[in-house]
Amino acid sequence: MIVRKAVFPAAGLGTRFLPATKAQPKEMLPLVDKPMIQYVVEEAVASGLAEIIIVTGRGKRAIEDHFDAAWELEYYLNDRGKVEELAQIKTISELASVSYVRQKEPLGLGHAILCARPLVGAEPFGVFLGDDIFAPAPVPCMRQLLDVFERHGGPVLAVERVPRERLAQYGVIAARPLEDNVYEILDLVEKPRPEEAPSDLSIVGRYVLTPDVFDLLAETRADRRGEIQLTDALKALRRRRPMYAVEFEGRRYDTGDKLGFLKATVEFALARPDLADDFRAYLKSLRL
């Protein structure tokens, strides 16, 4: 089956970035001069996914406005002869076909994905978690997963090796090697103790899922916090069909915490030809 659709859960409250996220979505915080969610949507488009489904919640209107046309701004830029800025703004609204669905209650990642079911239908689909930002690469992370899905036909997860002491922050897989950087998943464990983790391969925020995951999500019981966990449904899905993992090639930034966000901001700025030299000189001048 061909994967055409991408689901972006973006209904979270962003509490780790308060007070910045009190009145604006965390997904709209900028890395240099571009909101985080735009980097993720651009990865989806570069991977060949043309239909974007964003799961939003209350207070997320700015995301919809960002990917919509901005006639007044475009008129102003055109009138002032700001050709480069006008091209940038028009490109955003022309990136892809973007649809929205609401998650009315904060019931977890699994529930957010389940909310997209009416728009996804009976098709395989990609899932992008916006906290994980990948540096631009010749082959985007999602494209690497899609290539494996096209070869093997089963769900595919992105994984990354993580130091043992940090494994309790992630879902971790037990797996057997299949081919270069590709594994068959034998089990998934959510946030294990480091000494009990089955490997050091942690699940990060890119998935290719088959539509039968929706039935499993609908049947998944909420955890003690009242949330439906995606990992629980994936464990059940793995018992039904083979599931795969890709140890992706590229650089991932965890922008879900302040330190990761700052690292991404610095490194993305240093990768910009228009900023790199002056910014690098500034950092050197600090003599920290």
N, C-alpha and C positions, 0 to 999 in steps of 0.2 A: 504494500500500500504506500502511496505517496503522502508524505507529511507536508501539509500546506499551512497549518495553523499553529500559532504560538500563544500560550497563556502566560500572563504576567500577574501574579498575585500582588496587589498593591493597596490592600485595605488596612494594613497595620497602622498603629497609632504612633510609631516612631518614638517611643518614650525614652530611648537611650540618647536621643538628641534634643531633648527638652532643654531650654525653652525655645530653641530654634524651630521646632516642629509644632509649637502650640497652635500656630495659625497657618502653617503651610505644610504640604506633604513632605515627608522625608525624601521621597523619590525625586523631589524637585530641588533638593540641595545641589549646588553646582560643584562639579569638578572643573576647576579653572573657569570656563565660561559656558559650560553646557550641563544641564541637569542630568543627574545620574541615570534616570530612566531612559534618556535619549541614547546613551551609550549602549544600553541593553537592547533597545529596539533596533538600533543600527546593526548590532550583532545578528539579530534574527533575520533582518533583511539581507545582510551579507551572506547568511547561511542558506538563503533561498526560500524563506518563509514569508509569504506575502500577506497573510491575514493575521492581524494582531488583535488579541482579546485581552483587555486589561480589566482585572477584577478590582474594583474600587470600593470605597466606603464613604461615610459621611466626612465632609471636609476635604475631598480630593478633587474638587472641580478644576483646580489649577492644572492637573494632568490633562484633562480633556481640552482645556483651553490651549495648552501648549502644542498639542498635535492637530489643532484646528487651524483653519485659515484666519489670518488677522488683517482684515481689509483696511482698517484705519491705519495700522502700523505700516502696512505695505504701501498705502497711498502716501504716507508721510515720507517714507524712505525714498520712494520713487520721485516725489516732488523735490526732495533735497539732493537728488543725484547720488544717493548712497547705494551704489550698484552692488557692491560686495555684500553689504549687510542685507539688502533686499533678497539676494540670491540665497543667503543662508536661511532666512525666515521662510521663504517659499519652499525650500527643500524639506523643511521639517513637516509641513502639512502634506507633502507629496511622497513621503517615505513609503507608506504602505496604507492598506485599508485597516482602519482602527475601529474596533467596537468595544463597548463597555457593558459590564454587568456589575450589579451591586452585591456585596456581601454585607447583609444587614446587621449581622452580629459578629463579634470577634471570636469565632469558634475554631480557629486554627487553620494551618496551611492546607490540610486535607479538605476541610470544608470550603475554603476559598477556591480550590481547584474544582470541587464538585459544583460550585456555583456557575462555572463556565460550561457545564454539560449541555445546556440548550443551544449554545453557539458552536460548540465543537462537534456535536452529533456523534456519529458512529465512525469517526476517523481517528487515526493516530495523531498525536500532537506533541509539540515541544512545550516544556515548562521552563521559564526563566525566573530565578529569584533575584530581585533587584539589588540585594546587598552584595552580590558577587559580581564585580566588574572585571572584565578581562581586557588586557591591553590589546589593541589591534594587532592581528596576526595574519600571515598569508592564508591560513586555514582557521577560521574562527572555531572556538570550542564547540558550539552547537553543530557546526558542519561536520566536525570529527565524529560526533555522536550519530548524526544522521547517516553518515557513510557506513557505520557499523550496523545501524538498524536496517539499511537497505541490503546488507549482506546476509544478516541473520534473522531479521523479521521479528525480533523480540524487544521488549523494553530495554532501554539503555540509560545508564546513569553516569555522570561525570564523577571521577574520584581523583583524590590528590593525597600524596603521602604527607602525613602530619606527625610531628614528634609525639612520642608516647604520652608525655605528660599533658598534652592538649586534646587527646582523643575523647575525653569526657564531654567535650563541647560539640561533638559531631555524631552523626550516624556513621557506622563503620561496617564494612562488608567482610564476610568470609568468602574466599573465591579461589578458583584454580585458573592458572594462565591458559589462554586460548591461542593468542597470537600476539604480535608485538603490541604492547600497551593495552591489550584487550583481555578481559577476564570473564569467565562465567561465574555469576554470583551464586553462592551456595546458601548464604544466610545474610540477614541484615540485623544489626544490633544498634539500638538508639542510645547514644551517650553512655557507652560502657565505662566501667572503671578501667584505668590504663592496664592493670595487670590481668584483666579479663577480656580485653579486646581481642577479637579473632585475627586482626591484622593491623597495619598502620595506614590502610587505605580508607580515607574518610570521604563521605558523600558531600559534594558541593552543589551549588545551585543551578545545575542544568540537567534536564531529564528529557528523554523521549518516551512517551507512554502510549500504550494501546487503550482503546476505548473501554475495554472491559474493566479497567481500573475504577470507572465510575460506579458500577454496581458494588464493588468492594468498599469504596469510600462511603456509599450510602448505608452499608451494613456495619461499618466500623463504629465501635462504641467510643464515646468521648473518654478522655483520660481524667485524672483526678482534678485537673484544672478546667475541665469542661471543654477541651479542645479535641478535634478529630485530627489525629496525626497521620501524615502521608506515609510514614515508615510502616505503620501497622498494615495499611492497605497494600503496600509494596511487598511485605512479607507474604501476605495471602496470594498476591498475584504471582510471586515467584513459584509458589506451589502448583500453580496452574500451567505455567509456561516458562521456558528458559528466559533468563534475564541476564543482561550483560553490563559490564562496566568498562569505561575508557579512562585510562590514566592520561589525561589530555596533555597536549603540548602547548605551552604558553604561560603567561604570567597572570595570576589571579590576585585581585585585591579584595579583602573582606572589608567593605565599607560600612558594615553593620555596627562597628564600634568606632569610637573617636580616633584611636591611634591608626587603625586601618584606613580610615577616611583621610587622615592627614598624610599618610604615606602615599596613597593614591594621588592626592592633590599635588604633592611635590613631584612625583615621578611623571605624571601626565604633563605637568608644566615643563619639566626638563625634556620631554619628548617633542615639544612644540618648537619648530624652527624660529618662530617669531618671538619666543620668550626665552629659549634655552640659555643663550650666552649671558644675557643680563641677569637672569635669575640665578644661574650657577655662580656668577661673580658675586651676587648679593649673598648667597649662602656661604661662600668662602669668606666673605668679609665679616661674618658674624663671629668666627673664631670660637665656636662653642666647645 
